[in-house]
Amino acid sequence: MPIAEIGAVVYGQPEKAVEKTKSFWQQPWFMWSCIGIAVLMIVYFAFNMLRDMNTSESE
């Protein structure tokens, strides 16, 4: 059985990971625009509900 020997240790530079392009859904501006739209919808429905509550009391 042959004897294994270590000849030389070579340290190579790790390959840099190629940065994949992010899809449309993963863009930060898309996330913030969705959050903004959701906030606007919540505010709209809240004000409509408050207006409906005020009109039902006066009737």
mmCIF file of the N, C-alpha and C atoms, coordinates in Angstrom:
data_MODEL
# 
_entry.id   MODEL 
# 
loop_
_atom_site.group_PDB 
_atom_site.id 
_atom_site.type_symbol 
_atom_site.label_atom_id 
_atom_site.label_alt_id 
_atom_site.label_comp_id 
_atom_site.label_asym_id 
_atom_site.label_entity_id 
_atom_site.label_seq_id 
_atom_site.pdbx_PDB_ins_code 
_atom_site.Cartn_x 
_atom_site.Cartn_y 
_atom_site.Cartn_z 
_atom_site.occupancy 
_atom_site.B_iso_or_equiv 
_atom_site.pdbx_formal_charge 
_atom_site.auth_seq_id 
_atom_site.auth_comp_id 
_atom_site.auth_asym_id 
_atom_site.auth_atom_id 
_atom_site.pdbx_PDB_model_num 
ATOM 1   N N  . MET A 1 1  ? 0.855   -1.153 0.000   1.00 0.00 ? 1  MET A N  1 
ATOM 2   C CA . MET A 1 1  ? 0.000   0.000  0.000   1.00 0.00 ? 1  MET A CA 1 
ATOM 3   C C  . MET A 1 1  ? 0.921   1.240  0.000   1.00 0.00 ? 1  MET A C  1 
ATOM 4   N N  . PRO A 1 2  ? 0.657   2.193  -0.933  1.00 0.00 ? 2  PRO A N  1 
ATOM 5   C CA . PRO A 1 2  ? 1.537   3.361  -1.014  1.00 0.00 ? 2  PRO A CA 1 
ATOM 6   C C  . PRO A 1 2  ? 1.303   4.326  0.152   1.00 0.00 ? 2  PRO A C  1 
ATOM 7   N N  . ILE A 1 3  ? 2.341   5.082  0.507   1.00 0.00 ? 3  ILE A N  1 
ATOM 8   C CA . ILE A 1 3  ? 2.261   6.059  1.587   1.00 0.00 ? 3  ILE A CA 1 
ATOM 9   C C  . ILE A 1 3  ? 1.892   7.412  0.980   1.00 0.00 ? 3  ILE A C  1 
ATOM 10  N N  . ALA A 1 4  ? 0.905   8.086  1.565   1.00 0.00 ? 4  ALA A N  1 
ATOM 11  C CA . ALA A 1 4  ? 0.461   9.397  1.079   1.00 0.00 ? 4  ALA A CA 1 
ATOM 12  C C  . ALA A 1 4  ? 1.324   10.478 1.722   1.00 0.00 ? 4  ALA A C  1 
ATOM 13  N N  . GLU A 1 5  ? 1.781   11.416 0.901   1.00 0.00 ? 5  GLU A N  1 
ATOM 14  C CA . GLU A 1 5  ? 2.584   12.526 1.402   1.00 0.00 ? 5  GLU A CA 1 
ATOM 15  C C  . GLU A 1 5  ? 2.005   13.846 0.893   1.00 0.00 ? 5  GLU A C  1 
ATOM 16  N N  . ILE A 1 6  ? 2.168   14.889 1.722   1.00 0.00 ? 6  ILE A N  1 
ATOM 17  C CA . ILE A 1 6  ? 1.707   16.216 1.319   1.00 0.00 ? 6  ILE A CA 1 
ATOM 18  C C  . ILE A 1 6  ? 2.881   16.916 0.664   1.00 0.00 ? 6  ILE A C  1 
ATOM 19  N N  . GLY A 1 7  ? 2.743   17.294 -0.615  1.00 0.00 ? 7  GLY A N  1 
ATOM 20  C CA . GLY A 1 7  ? 3.835   17.928 -1.344  1.00 0.00 ? 7  GLY A CA 1 
ATOM 21  C C  . GLY A 1 7  ? 3.880   19.423 -1.111  1.00 0.00 ? 7  GLY A C  1 
ATOM 22  N N  . ALA A 1 8  ? 2.806   20.122 -1.400  1.00 0.00 ? 8  ALA A N  1 
ATOM 23  C CA . ALA A 1 8  ? 2.755   21.571 -1.230  1.00 0.00 ? 8  ALA A CA 1 
ATOM 24  C C  . ALA A 1 8  ? 1.301   21.994 -1.034  1.00 0.00 ? 8  ALA A C  1 
ATOM 25  N N  . VAL A 1 9  ? 1.121   22.994 -0.204  1.00 0.00 ? 9  VAL A N  1 
ATOM 26  C CA . VAL A 1 9  ? -0.223  23.514 0.036   1.00 0.00 ? 9  VAL A CA 1 
ATOM 27  C C  . VAL A 1 9  ? -0.373  24.791 -0.778  1.00 0.00 ? 9  VAL A C  1 
ATOM 28  N N  . VAL A 1 10 ? -1.365  24.819 -1.628  1.00 0.00 ? 10 VAL A N  1 
ATOM 29  C CA . VAL A 1 10 ? -1.609  25.980 -2.474  1.00 0.00 ? 10 VAL A CA 1 
ATOM 30  C C  . VAL A 1 10 ? -2.924  26.607 -2.035  1.00 0.00 ? 10 VAL A C  1 
ATOM 31  N N  . TYR A 1 11 ? -2.820  27.874 -1.627  1.00 0.00 ? 11 TYR A N  1 
ATOM 32  C CA . TYR A 1 11 ? -4.020  28.594 -1.228  1.00 0.00 ? 11 TYR A CA 1 
ATOM 33  C C  . TYR A 1 11 ? -4.490  29.415 -2.415  1.00 0.00 ? 11 TYR A C  1 
ATOM 34  N N  . GLY A 1 12 ? -5.631  29.081 -2.944  1.00 0.00 ? 12 GLY A N  1 
ATOM 35  C CA . GLY A 1 12 ? -6.185  29.819 -4.078  1.00 0.00 ? 12 GLY A CA 1 
ATOM 36  C C  . GLY A 1 12 ? -7.164  30.865 -3.595  1.00 0.00 ? 12 GLY A C  1 
ATOM 37  N N  . GLN A 1 13 ? -7.326  31.894 -4.385  1.00 0.00 ? 13 GLN A N  1 
ATOM 38  C CA . GLN A 1 13 ? -8.315  32.915 -4.077  1.00 0.00 ? 13 GLN A CA 1 
ATOM 39  C C  . GLN A 1 13 ? -9.701  32.349 -4.359  1.00 0.00 ? 13 GLN A C  1 
ATOM 40  N N  . PRO A 1 14 ? -10.617 32.501 -3.405  1.00 0.00 ? 14 PRO A N  1 
ATOM 41  C CA . PRO A 1 14 ? -11.975 32.001 -3.675  1.00 0.00 ? 14 PRO A CA 1 
ATOM 42  C C  . PRO A 1 14 ? -12.599 32.786 -4.818  1.00 0.00 ? 14 PRO A C  1 
ATOM 43  N N  . GLU A 1 15 ? -13.345 32.079 -5.609  1.00 0.00 ? 15 GLU A N  1 
ATOM 44  C CA . GLU A 1 15 ? -14.008 32.733 -6.736  1.00 0.00 ? 15 GLU A CA 1 
ATOM 45  C C  . GLU A 1 15 ? -15.076 33.681 -6.207  1.00 0.00 ? 15 GLU A C  1 
ATOM 46  N N  . LYS A 1 16 ? -15.093 34.872 -6.746  1.00 0.00 ? 16 LYS A N  1 
ATOM 47  C CA . LYS A 1 16 ? -16.099 35.834 -6.324  1.00 0.00 ? 16 LYS A CA 1 
ATOM 48  C C  . LYS A 1 16 ? -17.448 35.404 -6.890  1.00 0.00 ? 16 LYS A C  1 
ATOM 49  N N  . ALA A 1 17 ? -18.419 35.428 -6.016  1.00 0.00 ? 17 ALA A N  1 
ATOM 50  C CA . ALA A 1 17 ? -19.754 35.039 -6.444  1.00 0.00 ? 17 ALA A CA 1 
ATOM 51  C C  . ALA A 1 17 ? -20.298 36.096 -7.396  1.00 0.00 ? 17 ALA A C  1 
ATOM 52  N N  . VAL A 1 18 ? -20.811 35.648 -8.496  1.00 0.00 ? 18 VAL A N  1 
ATOM 53  C CA . VAL A 1 18 ? -21.404 36.561 -9.461  1.00 0.00 ? 18 VAL A CA 1 
ATOM 54  C C  . VAL A 1 18 ? -22.746 37.000 -8.910  1.00 0.00 ? 18 VAL A C  1 
ATOM 55  N N  . GLU A 1 19 ? -22.911 38.298 -8.741  1.00 0.00 ? 19 GLU A N  1 
ATOM 56  C CA . GLU A 1 19 ? -24.151 38.812 -8.183  1.00 0.00 ? 19 GLU A CA 1 
ATOM 57  C C  . GLU A 1 19 ? -25.244 38.734 -9.233  1.00 0.00 ? 19 GLU A C  1 
ATOM 58  N N  . LYS A 1 20 ? -26.262 37.960 -8.905  1.00 0.00 ? 20 LYS A N  1 
ATOM 59  C CA . LYS A 1 20 ? -27.378 37.813 -9.834  1.00 0.00 ? 20 LYS A CA 1 
ATOM 60  C C  . LYS A 1 20 ? -28.242 39.061 -9.776  1.00 0.00 ? 20 LYS A C  1 
ATOM 61  N N  . THR A 1 21 ? -28.821 39.407 -10.883 1.00 0.00 ? 21 THR A N  1 
ATOM 62  C CA . THR A 1 21 ? -29.711 40.551 -10.896 1.00 0.00 ? 21 THR A CA 1 
ATOM 63  C C  . THR A 1 21 ? -30.997 40.185 -10.158 1.00 0.00 ? 21 THR A C  1 
ATOM 64  N N  . LYS A 1 22 ? -31.466 41.123 -9.372  1.00 0.00 ? 22 LYS A N  1 
ATOM 65  C CA . LYS A 1 22 ? -32.685 40.876 -8.613  1.00 0.00 ? 22 LYS A CA 1 
ATOM 66  C C  . LYS A 1 22 ? -33.884 41.041 -9.521  1.00 0.00 ? 22 LYS A C  1 
ATOM 67  N N  . SER A 1 23 ? -34.902 40.264 -9.254  1.00 0.00 ? 23 SER A N  1 
ATOM 68  C CA . SER A 1 23 ? -36.109 40.364 -10.056 1.00 0.00 ? 23 SER A CA 1 
ATOM 69  C C  . SER A 1 23 ? -36.866 41.640 -9.687  1.00 0.00 ? 23 SER A C  1 
ATOM 70  N N  . PHE A 1 24 ? -37.857 41.943 -10.470 1.00 0.00 ? 24 PHE A N  1 
ATOM 71  C CA . PHE A 1 24 ? -38.664 43.154 -10.291 1.00 0.00 ? 24 PHE A CA 1 
ATOM 72  C C  . PHE A 1 24 ? -39.280 43.208 -8.905  1.00 0.00 ? 24 PHE A C  1 
ATOM 73  N N  . TRP A 1 25 ? -39.703 42.062 -8.377  1.00 0.00 ? 25 TRP A N  1 
ATOM 74  C CA . TRP A 1 25 ? -40.411 42.005 -7.105  1.00 0.00 ? 25 TRP A CA 1 
ATOM 75  C C  . TRP A 1 25 ? -39.476 42.203 -5.921  1.00 0.00 ? 25 TRP A C  1 
ATOM 76  N N  . GLN A 1 26 ? -38.170 42.072 -6.128  1.00 0.00 ? 26 GLN A N  1 
ATOM 77  C CA . GLN A 1 26 ? -37.218 42.182 -5.029  1.00 0.00 ? 26 GLN A CA 1 
ATOM 78  C C  . GLN A 1 26 ? -36.517 43.535 -4.976  1.00 0.00 ? 26 GLN A C  1 
ATOM 79  N N  . GLN A 1 27 ? -36.947 44.474 -5.757  1.00 0.00 ? 27 GLN A N  1 
ATOM 80  C CA . GLN A 1 27 ? -36.335 45.795 -5.768  1.00 0.00 ? 27 GLN A CA 1 
ATOM 81  C C  . GLN A 1 27 ? -36.835 46.598 -4.565  1.00 0.00 ? 27 GLN A C  1 
ATOM 82  N N  . PRO A 1 28 ? -35.942 47.358 -3.907  1.00 0.00 ? 28 PRO A N  1 
ATOM 83  C CA . PRO A 1 28 ? -36.383 48.140 -2.742  1.00 0.00 ? 28 PRO A CA 1 
ATOM 84  C C  . PRO A 1 28 ? -37.449 49.184 -3.074  1.00 0.00 ? 28 PRO A C  1 
ATOM 85  N N  . TRP A 1 29 ? -37.352 49.814 -4.235  1.00 0.00 ? 29 TRP A N  1 
ATOM 86  C CA . TRP A 1 29 ? -38.341 50.831 -4.574  1.00 0.00 ? 29 TRP A CA 1 
ATOM 87  C C  . TRP A 1 29 ? -39.723 50.220 -4.752  1.00 0.00 ? 29 TRP A C  1 
ATOM 88  N N  . PHE A 1 30 ? -39.804 48.973 -5.209  1.00 0.00 ? 30 PHE A N  1 
ATOM 89  C CA . PHE A 1 30 ? -41.100 48.314 -5.369  1.00 0.00 ? 30 PHE A CA 1 
ATOM 90  C C  . PHE A 1 30 ? -41.720 48.015 -4.007  1.00 0.00 ? 30 PHE A C  1 
ATOM 91  N N  . MET A 1 31 ? -40.896 47.566 -3.071  1.00 0.00 ? 31 MET A N  1 
ATOM 92  C CA . MET A 1 31 ? -41.392 47.276 -1.729  1.00 0.00 ? 31 MET A CA 1 
ATOM 93  C C  . MET A 1 31 ? -41.933 48.544 -1.071  1.00 0.00 ? 31 MET A C  1 
ATOM 94  N N  . TRP A 1 32 ? -41.179 49.646 -1.152  1.00 0.00 ? 32 TRP A N  1 
ATOM 95  C CA . TRP A 1 32 ? -41.613 50.882 -0.527  1.00 0.00 ? 32 TRP A CA 1 
ATOM 96  C C  . TRP A 1 32 ? -42.845 51.466 -1.212  1.00 0.00 ? 32 TRP A C  1 
ATOM 97  N N  . SER A 1 33 ? -42.954 51.292 -2.510  1.00 0.00 ? 33 SER A N  1 
ATOM 98  C CA . SER A 1 33 ? -44.155 51.782 -3.185  1.00 0.00 ? 33 SER A CA 1 
ATOM 99  C C  . SER A 1 33 ? -45.383 50.967 -2.762  1.00 0.00 ? 33 SER A C  1 
ATOM 100 N N  . CYS A 1 34 ? -45.220 49.672 -2.565  1.00 0.00 ? 34 CYS A N  1 
ATOM 101 C CA . CYS A 1 34 ? -46.341 48.854 -2.085  1.00 0.00 ? 34 CYS A CA 1 
ATOM 102 C C  . CYS A 1 34 ? -46.738 49.249 -0.669  1.00 0.00 ? 34 CYS A C  1 
ATOM 103 N N  . ILE A 1 35 ? -45.753 49.530 0.174   1.00 0.00 ? 35 ILE A N  1 
ATOM 104 C CA . ILE A 1 35 ? -46.052 49.974 1.533   1.00 0.00 ? 35 ILE A CA 1 
ATOM 105 C C  . ILE A 1 35 ? -46.789 51.313 1.491   1.00 0.00 ? 35 ILE A C  1 
ATOM 106 N N  . GLY A 1 36 ? -46.353 52.223 0.634   1.00 0.00 ? 36 GLY A N  1 
ATOM 107 C CA . GLY A 1 36 ? -47.010 53.518 0.513   1.00 0.00 ? 36 GLY A CA 1 
ATOM 108 C C  . GLY A 1 36 ? -48.440 53.392 0.036   1.00 0.00 ? 36 GLY A C  1 
ATOM 109 N N  . ILE A 1 37 ? -48.670 52.542 -0.941  1.00 0.00 ? 37 ILE A N  1 
ATOM 110 C CA . ILE A 1 37 ? -50.030 52.331 -1.451  1.00 0.00 ? 37 ILE A CA 1 
ATOM 111 C C  . ILE A 1 37 ? -50.917 51.739 -0.364  1.00 0.00 ? 37 ILE A C  1 
ATOM 112 N N  . ALA A 1 38 ? -50.384 50.796 0.400   1.00 0.00 ? 38 ALA A N  1 
ATOM 113 C CA . ALA A 1 38 ? -51.165 50.188 1.483   1.00 0.00 ? 38 ALA A CA 1 
ATOM 114 C C  . ALA A 1 38 ? -51.515 51.216 2.548   1.00 0.00 ? 38 ALA A C  1 
ATOM 115 N N  . VAL A 1 39 ? -50.567 52.090 2.895   1.00 0.00 ? 39 VAL A N  1 
ATOM 116 C CA . VAL A 1 39 ? -50.840 53.129 3.890   1.00 0.00 ? 39 VAL A CA 1 
ATOM 117 C C  . VAL A 1 39 ? -51.923 54.075 3.379   1.00 0.00 ? 39 VAL A C  1 
ATOM 118 N N  . LEU A 1 40 ? -51.841 54.475 2.120   1.00 0.00 ? 40 LEU A N  1 
ATOM 119 C CA . LEU A 1 40 ? -52.865 55.350 1.559   1.00 0.00 ? 40 LEU A CA 1 
ATOM 120 C C  . LEU A 1 40 ? -54.247 54.707 1.581   1.00 0.00 ? 40 LEU A C  1 
ATOM 121 N N  . MET A 1 41 ? -54.318 53.415 1.282   1.00 0.00 ? 41 MET A N  1 
ATOM 122 C CA . MET A 1 41 ? -55.603 52.717 1.319   1.00 0.00 ? 41 MET A CA 1 
ATOM 123 C C  . MET A 1 41 ? -56.161 52.662 2.739   1.00 0.00 ? 41 MET A C  1 
ATOM 124 N N  . ILE A 1 42 ? -55.296 52.391 3.718   1.00 0.00 ? 42 ILE A N  1 
ATOM 125 C CA . ILE A 1 42 ? -55.752 52.319 5.107   1.00 0.00 ? 42 ILE A CA 1 
ATOM 126 C C  . ILE A 1 42 ? -56.269 53.683 5.565   1.00 0.00 ? 42 ILE A C  1 
ATOM 127 N N  . VAL A 1 43 ? -55.551 54.747 5.229   1.00 0.00 ? 43 VAL A N  1 
ATOM 128 C CA . VAL A 1 43 ? -55.977 56.092 5.612   1.00 0.00 ? 43 VAL A CA 1 
ATOM 129 C C  . VAL A 1 43 ? -57.300 56.446 4.936   1.00 0.00 ? 43 VAL A C  1 
ATOM 130 N N  . TYR A 1 44 ? -57.447 56.084 3.674   1.00 0.00 ? 44 TYR A N  1 
ATOM 131 C CA . TYR A 1 44 ? -58.684 56.369 2.945   1.00 0.00 ? 44 TYR A CA 1 
ATOM 132 C C  . TYR A 1 44 ? -59.878 55.682 3.607   1.00 0.00 ? 44 TYR A C  1 
ATOM 133 N N  . PHE A 1 45 ? -59.741 54.386 3.902   1.00 0.00 ? 45 PHE A N  1 
ATOM 134 C CA . PHE A 1 45 ? -60.850 53.666 4.517   1.00 0.00 ? 45 PHE A CA 1 
ATOM 135 C C  . PHE A 1 45 ? -61.113 54.145 5.942   1.00 0.00 ? 45 PHE A C  1 
ATOM 136 N N  . ALA A 1 46 ? -60.082 54.533 6.665   1.00 0.00 ? 46 ALA A N  1 
ATOM 137 C CA . ALA A 1 46 ? -60.281 55.030 8.032   1.00 0.00 ? 46 ALA A CA 1 
ATOM 138 C C  . ALA A 1 46 ? -61.070 56.336 8.015   1.00 0.00 ? 46 ALA A C  1 
ATOM 139 N N  . PHE A 1 47 ? -60.704 57.261 7.108   1.00 0.00 ? 47 PHE A N  1 
ATOM 140 C CA . PHE A 1 47 ? -61.449 58.515 7.036   1.00 0.00 ? 47 PHE A CA 1 
ATOM 141 C C  . PHE A 1 47 ? -62.882 58.293 6.566   1.00 0.00 ? 47 PHE A C  1 
ATOM 142 N N  . ASN A 1 48 ? -63.089 57.378 5.643   1.00 0.00 ? 48 ASN A N  1 
ATOM 143 C CA . ASN A 1 48 ? -64.468 57.079 5.219   1.00 0.00 ? 48 ASN A CA 1 
ATOM 144 C C  . ASN A 1 48 ? -65.282 56.488 6.360   1.00 0.00 ? 48 ASN A C  1 
ATOM 145 N N  . MET A 1 49 ? -64.667 55.631 7.157   1.00 0.00 ? 49 MET A N  1 
ATOM 146 C CA . MET A 1 49 ? -65.378 55.038 8.272   1.00 0.00 ? 49 MET A CA 1 
ATOM 147 C C  . MET A 1 49 ? -65.707 56.094 9.326   1.00 0.00 ? 49 MET A C  1 
ATOM 148 N N  . LEU A 1 50 ? -64.771 57.006 9.580   1.00 0.00 ? 50 LEU A N  1 
ATOM 149 C CA . LEU A 1 50 ? -65.053 58.093 10.527  1.00 0.00 ? 50 LEU A CA 1 
ATOM 150 C C  . LEU A 1 50 ? -66.174 58.994 10.020  1.00 0.00 ? 50 LEU A C  1 
ATOM 151 N N  . ARG A 1 51 ? -66.180 59.286 8.738   1.00 0.00 ? 51 ARG A N  1 
ATOM 152 C CA . ARG A 1 51 ? -67.236 60.124 8.162   1.00 0.00 ? 51 ARG A CA 1 
ATOM 153 C C  . ARG A 1 51 ? -68.583 59.421 8.260   1.00 0.00 ? 51 ARG A C  1 
ATOM 154 N N  . ASP A 1 52 ? -68.613 58.091 8.009   1.00 0.00 ? 52 ASP A N  1 
ATOM 155 C CA . ASP A 1 52 ? -69.861 57.349 8.114   1.00 0.00 ? 52 ASP A CA 1 
ATOM 156 C C  . ASP A 1 52 ? -70.352 57.298 9.562   1.00 0.00 ? 52 ASP A C  1 
ATOM 157 N N  . MET A 1 53 ? -69.445 57.197 10.499  1.00 0.00 ? 53 MET A N  1 
ATOM 158 C CA . MET A 1 53 ? -69.853 57.186 11.914  1.00 0.00 ? 53 MET A CA 1 
ATOM 159 C C  . MET A 1 53 ? -70.444 58.528 12.316  1.00 0.00 ? 53 MET A C  1 
ATOM 160 N N  . ASN A 1 54 ? -69.894 59.614 11.826  1.00 0.00 ? 54 ASN A N  1 
ATOM 161 C CA . ASN A 1 54 ? -70.425 60.944 12.159  1.00 0.00 ? 54 ASN A CA 1 
ATOM 162 C C  . ASN A 1 54 ? -71.783 61.184 11.528  1.00 0.00 ? 54 ASN A C  1 
ATOM 163 N N  . THR A 1 55 ? -72.016 60.706 10.310  1.00 0.00 ? 55 THR A N  1 
ATOM 164 C CA . THR A 1 55 ? -73.314 60.929 9.663   1.00 0.00 ? 55 THR A CA 1 
ATOM 165 C C  . THR A 1 55 ? -74.394 60.051 10.289  1.00 0.00 ? 55 THR A C  1 
ATOM 166 N N  . SER A 1 56 ? -74.064 58.869 10.764  1.00 0.00 ? 56 SER A N  1 
ATOM 167 C CA . SER A 1 56 ? -75.089 58.001 11.368  1.00 0.00 ? 56 SER A CA 1 
ATOM 168 C C  . SER A 1 56 ? -75.530 58.541 12.714  1.00 0.00 ? 56 SER A C  1 
ATOM 169 N N  . GLU A 1 57 ? -74.667 59.270 13.440  1.00 0.00 ? 57 GLU A N  1 
ATOM 170 C CA . GLU A 1 57 ? -75.070 59.846 14.711  1.00 0.00 ? 57 GLU A CA 1 
ATOM 171 C C  . GLU A 1 57 ? -76.051 61.008 14.538  1.00 0.00 ? 57 GLU A C  1 
ATOM 172 N N  . SER A 1 58 ? -75.890 61.761 13.472  1.00 0.00 ? 58 SER A N  1 
ATOM 173 C CA . SER A 1 58 ? -76.744 62.924 13.259  1.00 0.00 ? 58 SER A CA 1 
ATOM 174 C C  . SER A 1 58 ? -78.117 62.549 12.730  1.00 0.00 ? 58 SER A C  1 
ATOM 175 N N  . GLU A 1 59 ? -78.296 61.382 12.193  1.00 0.00 ? 59 GLU A N  1 
ATOM 176 C CA . GLU A 1 59 ? -79.588 60.968 11.626  1.00 0.00 ? 59 GLU A CA 1 
ATOM 177 C C  . GLU A 1 59 ? -80.552 60.475 12.642  1.00 0.00 ? 59 GLU A C  1 
# 
